Amino acid sequence: MVTMSESEVDDVVPDLEAILRQCIAAIPPGRVTTCGALAELLGDRQAARWVGTWLVEHTHLEECACHRVVRVGGRLGRSGIGADVQRDLLRREGVAVLPGGVSEEAIIGPQELASLLGIEDEDRPLRKLRAIQEDLRKKVIITPLPADPKDCAGVDVSYRGQWAVAVYCRVSWPGGEKLYETSVVERARFPYITSYLAFRELSPMLSVIRKAAREDQLADVIAVDGSGLLHPRGMGIASHLGVVIDRPTIGITKTLLCGQMEQKELLPGGTLAVEWEGRHLGVVLRSQRGHAQPVFLSVGHRIDVEGCVRVIRPLFAQHRLPDPIYWADRLSRALARQLK
């Protein structure tokens, strides 16, 4: 069922926290850098938000040089040790700290820092992950379902600290009767960074799908709480998962990550086309029961847009999300709350 081994999936996921610590340790005394520069060093400026969050929440070690990371423009206050301590440490190292922040001369950019670390452009971890996404995108198959499914499953992941709880919920099609559900808990190995969700959630999703497969509960179609081809690089978690397990998958989200939608009134049960890069890859779908807020469907793998709509449209009950995703989301959140 799964075409990529568990070790292969784990091997491509870098220890981004360890790499970030190495980058921060390379900042020489008397100099500082920014979250954005560190994100560029990791391979994508979109990681700047995570870098900032990590600085506030990380376990501060005695040898940690996190005080050498400042905000845009040299402003203090990004480190979890507090602005006052950060100011004192920087001044001891000879950094001129002005009322508005550190002097511009003290700020080291990503290229200079990369040179100090000996990191080439192709070595940056997020750049490597983008290359994997771009390669997998070529393997996505867009095709009509060979027949109506007999069932559909939803998979979702919730978190409690460093722990990920993945839930798989299988329902009948088109009736939506809940037939089976199961879960797994494992340590999250990758942070949340926009457009890299698959590298955070693929491992727990595969674990729970393997568990369902061992119990002969694998559904004909799997709906995923995340984007499919409606993704900046055309490889959201639904498509990534679909290619790895080589099974029909559908991406379902509450917001549109990318693409352009038709500007028309959306009636209950209706759809509006969503295009990305000139291709019709998804729809906005409102439940037939008339929930005020719609959802966004996108092709994952081994299905087409019409198939996505046909499979998901009958599976709405009283909720905004279709039942397989609603139940997987609800149970994963409940189990995550129980973790210590």
C-alpha positions in Angstrom: 0.0 0.0 0.0 2.7 2.5 1.0 5.2 3.0 -1.7 7.8 4.9 0.4 9.3 3.1 3.4 9.0 4.7 6.9 12.8 5.2 7.1 12.7 7.0 3.8 10.0 9.4 5.0 12.0 10.0 8.2 15.3 10.5 6.4 14.1 13.5 4.3 12.9 15.4 7.4 15.8 17.6 8.8 16.2 18.4 12.4 15.5 22.0 11.8 15.9 23.0 15.5 19.4 21.5 15.6 20.3 23.3 12.4 19.0 26.6 13.7 21.0 26.2 16.9 24.1 25.7 14.8 23.4 28.8 12.8 22.9 30.9 15.9 26.1 29.6 17.5 28.0 30.8 14.4 27.1 34.4 15.0 30.4 35.9 16.3 30.5 38.0 19.5 30.0 41.6 18.7 27.6 40.9 15.9 23.8 40.1 15.6 21.4 38.8 13.0 17.7 38.8 12.4 15.0 36.2 12.3 14.6 36.8 8.6 18.3 36.3 7.9 18.2 33.0 9.8 15.1 31.9 7.9 16.9 32.7 4.6 19.9 30.7 5.8 17.5 27.8 6.4 16.3 28.2 2.8 13.0 30.2 2.9 12.2 33.5 4.5 8.7 32.2 5.3 10.4 30.4 8.2 11.0 33.7 10.0 7.8 33.4 12.0 8.9 30.0 13.3 12.4 31.3 14.1 10.8 34.0 16.2 8.5 31.6 18.0 11.4 29.3 18.7 13.5 32.0 20.1 10.7 32.8 22.6 9.9 29.2 23.5 13.2 27.3 23.3 15.1 25.7 26.1 17.8 28.2 26.9 21.2 26.6 27.5 24.2 28.3 29.1 26.1 28.3 25.8 23.1 29.6 23.8 23.8 32.7 21.8 20.1 33.6 21.2 20.7 37.1 22.5 22.5 37.8 19.2 19.2 37.6 17.3 17.2 40.8 16.9 14.1 42.0 15.2 13.9 43.7 11.9 15.8 47.0 12.1 17.9 45.8 15.0 15.1 46.1 17.7 15.5 44.0 20.8 13.0 41.7 22.4 12.8 38.6 20.2 14.8 36.4 22.6 13.1 34.5 25.4 15.6 35.8 28.0 14.0 39.2 27.9 15.1 42.5 26.3 17.0 43.8 29.4 19.2 40.7 29.7 19.7 40.7 25.9 20.8 44.4 26.0 23.3 43.7 28.8 24.8 40.7 27.1 25.2 42.5 23.8 26.8 45.5 25.4 29.3 43.2 27.2 30.2 41.9 23.7 30.8 45.4 22.4 27.6 45.9 20.5 26.4 49.5 20.4 22.8 49.3 21.6 20.9 52.5 20.9 17.4 53.5 22.1 15.9 52.1 18.9 18.0 48.9 18.8 21.5 47.8 17.8 23.5 49.8 15.3 23.2 48.7 11.6 26.9 47.9 11.4 26.5 45.1 13.9 23.9 43.2 11.9 25.2 40.3 9.9 23.3 39.2 6.8 22.4 35.6 5.6 25.2 35.5 3.0 27.9 36.4 5.4 26.6 34.0 8.0 26.4 31.2 5.3 30.0 31.9 4.5 31.0 31.6 8.1 29.2 28.2 8.3 30.4 27.0 4.9 26.8 26.5 3.8 26.1 26.5 0.0 22.7 27.5 -1.4 21.9 23.9 -2.3 22.7 22.8 1.3 19.9 24.9 2.9 17.4 22.4 4.4 14.2 24.1 3.2 15.5 24.4 -0.3 16.1 20.7 -0.3 12.5 20.1 0.9 11.2 22.3 -1.9 13.1 20.2 -4.4 11.4 17.1 -3.0 8.0 18.7 -3.4 8.8 19.7 -7.0 9.9 16.2 -7.8 6.8 14.6 -6.3 4.6 17.0 -8.1 5.5 15.3 -11.3 4.1 12.0 -10.0 0.6 13.3 -9.2 -2.0 11.7 -11.3 -5.2 13.6 -12.1 -7.8 11.1 -13.3 -11.5 10.2 -12.8 -12.2 7.6 -10.2 -12.7 4.2 -11.8 -16.0 3.7 -9.9 -18.0 5.2 -7.0 -16.3 4.5 -3.7 -17.9 2.3 -1.1 -16.3 4.3 1.7 -14.2 7.4 2.5 -11.8 8.1 5.4 -10.7 11.4 6.9 -7.2 12.0 8.5 -6.3 14.9 10.7 -3.5 15.7 13.2 -3.7 17.7 16.4 -0.8 18.7 18.7 0.0 19.0 22.4 3.5 20.4 22.8 5.9 18.2 20.8 3.3 15.4 20.5 1.2 14.8 17.4 -2.1 12.9 17.5 -3.2 11.5 14.2 -6.7 10.2 13.7 -8.2 8.1 10.9 -12.0 7.9 10.6 -13.7 5.8 8.0 -17.4 6.4 7.0 -19.7 4.7 4.4 -20.3 6.4 1.1 -22.6 8.0 0.3 -24.5 7.5 3.6 -21.7 8.8 5.9 -22.2 6.3 8.7 -19.2 6.1 10.9 -17.6 2.6 10.4 -14.2 2.8 12.1 -11.8 5.1 13.8 -8.3 4.7 15.2 -5.4 6.9 16.3 -1.7 7.1 16.9 0.5 9.4 19.0 4.1 10.2 18.1 6.6 13.0 18.5 6.4 15.8 16.0 9.7 16.1 14.3 9.2 19.2 12.2 7.8 22.7 13.0 4.8 24.3 11.4 6.0 26.5 8.5 3.6 27.6 5.8 3.7 25.4 2.6 5.8 22.7 4.4 3.0 21.1 6.3 3.6 17.7 4.7 7.0 17.4 6.4 5.3 17.9 9.8 2.3 15.7 9.3 3.2 13.0 6.8 4.8 10.7 9.4 1.9 10.6 11.9 -0.6 10.3 9.0 1.3 7.4 7.5 1.4 5.7 10.9 -2.3 5.9 11.5 -3.1 4.8 7.9 -0.8 1.8 8.2 -2.6 0.9 11.4 -5.9 1.0 9.6 -4.5 -1.0 6.7 -3.3 -3.8 9.1 -6.9 -4.0 10.4 -8.3 -4.1 6.8 -9.9 -0.7 7.2 -8.3 1.2 4.3 -10.9 3.3 2.5 -11.3 3.7 -1.2 -10.7 7.5 -0.9 -8.9 9.4 1.8 -9.8 13.0 2.6 -7.0 15.0 4.2 -7.2 18.1 6.4 -4.9 20.1 4.2 -4.3 21.3 0.7 -3.7 19.2 -2.4 -2.6 20.8 -5.7 -3.9 24.2 -4.5 -0.5 24.9 -3.0 2.3 27.3 -3.9 4.4 24.5 -5.3 1.5 22.2 -6.2 2.3 19.7 -3.5 0.2 20.1 -0.4 -0.1 17.4 2.2 -3.1 15.7 0.5 -1.1 15.3 -2.8 2.1 14.4 -0.9 0.3 11.7 1.0 -1.5 10.4 -2.1 1.7 10.0 -4.0 3.4 8.2 -1.1 0.6 5.7 -0.6 -0.5 5.8 -4.3 -4.2 6.1 -3.4 -7.0 8.6 -4.2 -6.8 11.6 -1.9 -8.7 14.9 -1.6 -7.5 18.0 0.1 -9.9 19.9 2.3 -9.3 23.3 3.9 -11.2 26.1 5.5 -9.1 28.8 3.8 -7.7 29.1 0.3 -3.9 28.8 0.4 -3.5 29.9 -3.2 -5.6 30.2 -6.4 -8.3 32.4 -7.8 -12.0 31.6 -7.3 -15.1 32.5 -9.4 -16.7 35.7 -8.1 -20.3 34.5 -7.9 -22.9 33.9 -5.2 -22.4 30.5 -3.6 -25.7 28.8 -2.8 -26.2 25.8 -0.5 -24.9 22.7 -2.2 -23.2 24.8 -4.9 -19.6 25.0 -6.0 -17.3 27.7 -7.5 -14.3 26.8 -9.5 -10.8 27.6 -8.2 -7.9 27.9 -10.6 -4.2 28.0 -9.9 -1.5 28.6 -12.6 -4.2 28.5 -15.3 -5.5 25.0 -14.2 -8.8 24.1 -12.7 -7.6 22.2 -9.6 -10.3 22.7 -7.0 -13.6 24.2 -5.9 -15.2 26.1 -3.1 -18.1 23.9 -1.8 -20.9 24.8 0.5 -22.9 22.1 2.1 -26.4 21.3 0.9 -27.6 21.9 4.4 -26.6 25.5 3.9 -23.8 26.1 6.5 -22.8 29.7 6.1 -19.1 29.0 5.7 -17.8 26.9 2.7 -14.8 24.6 2.4 -12.1 24.4 -0.3 -11.6 21.1 -2.0 -8.5 20.4 -4.1 -7.2 17.4 -6.1 -4.8 15.3 -4.1 -3.9 12.2 -6.2 -5.6 9.7 -8.5 -8.8 11.8 -8.7 -10.1 14.8 -10.6 -12.1 17.9 -9.5 -15.4 16.3 -10.4 -14.6 13.2 -8.4 -13.6 15.4 -5.3 -17.0 17.1 -5.4 -18.9 13.8 -6.0 -17.3 12.1 -3.1 -17.4 14.9 -0.5 -20.8 16.6 -1.3 -23.0 13.8 0.3 -20.8 13.6 3.4 -22.0 16.8 5.1 -24.2 16.6 8.2 -24.7 19.6 10.5 -21.1 20.8 10.4 -19.0 23.0 8.2 -16.6 20.2 7.5 -17.6 16.9 5.8 -18.1 14.1 8.3 -14.8 12.1 7.8 -12.8 15.2 8.5 -15.1 16.5 11.2 -14.9 13.3 13.2 -11.1 13.0 12.7 -10.6 16.6 13.8 -12.8 16.3 16.8 -11.2 13.1 18.1 -7.7 14.2 17.5 -8.3 17.4 19.5 -9.9 15.5 22.3 -7.0 13.0 22.5 -4.4 15.8 22.3 -6.1 17.5 25.3 -5.6 14.4 27.3 -1.9 14.3 26.8 0.3 15.5 29.7 
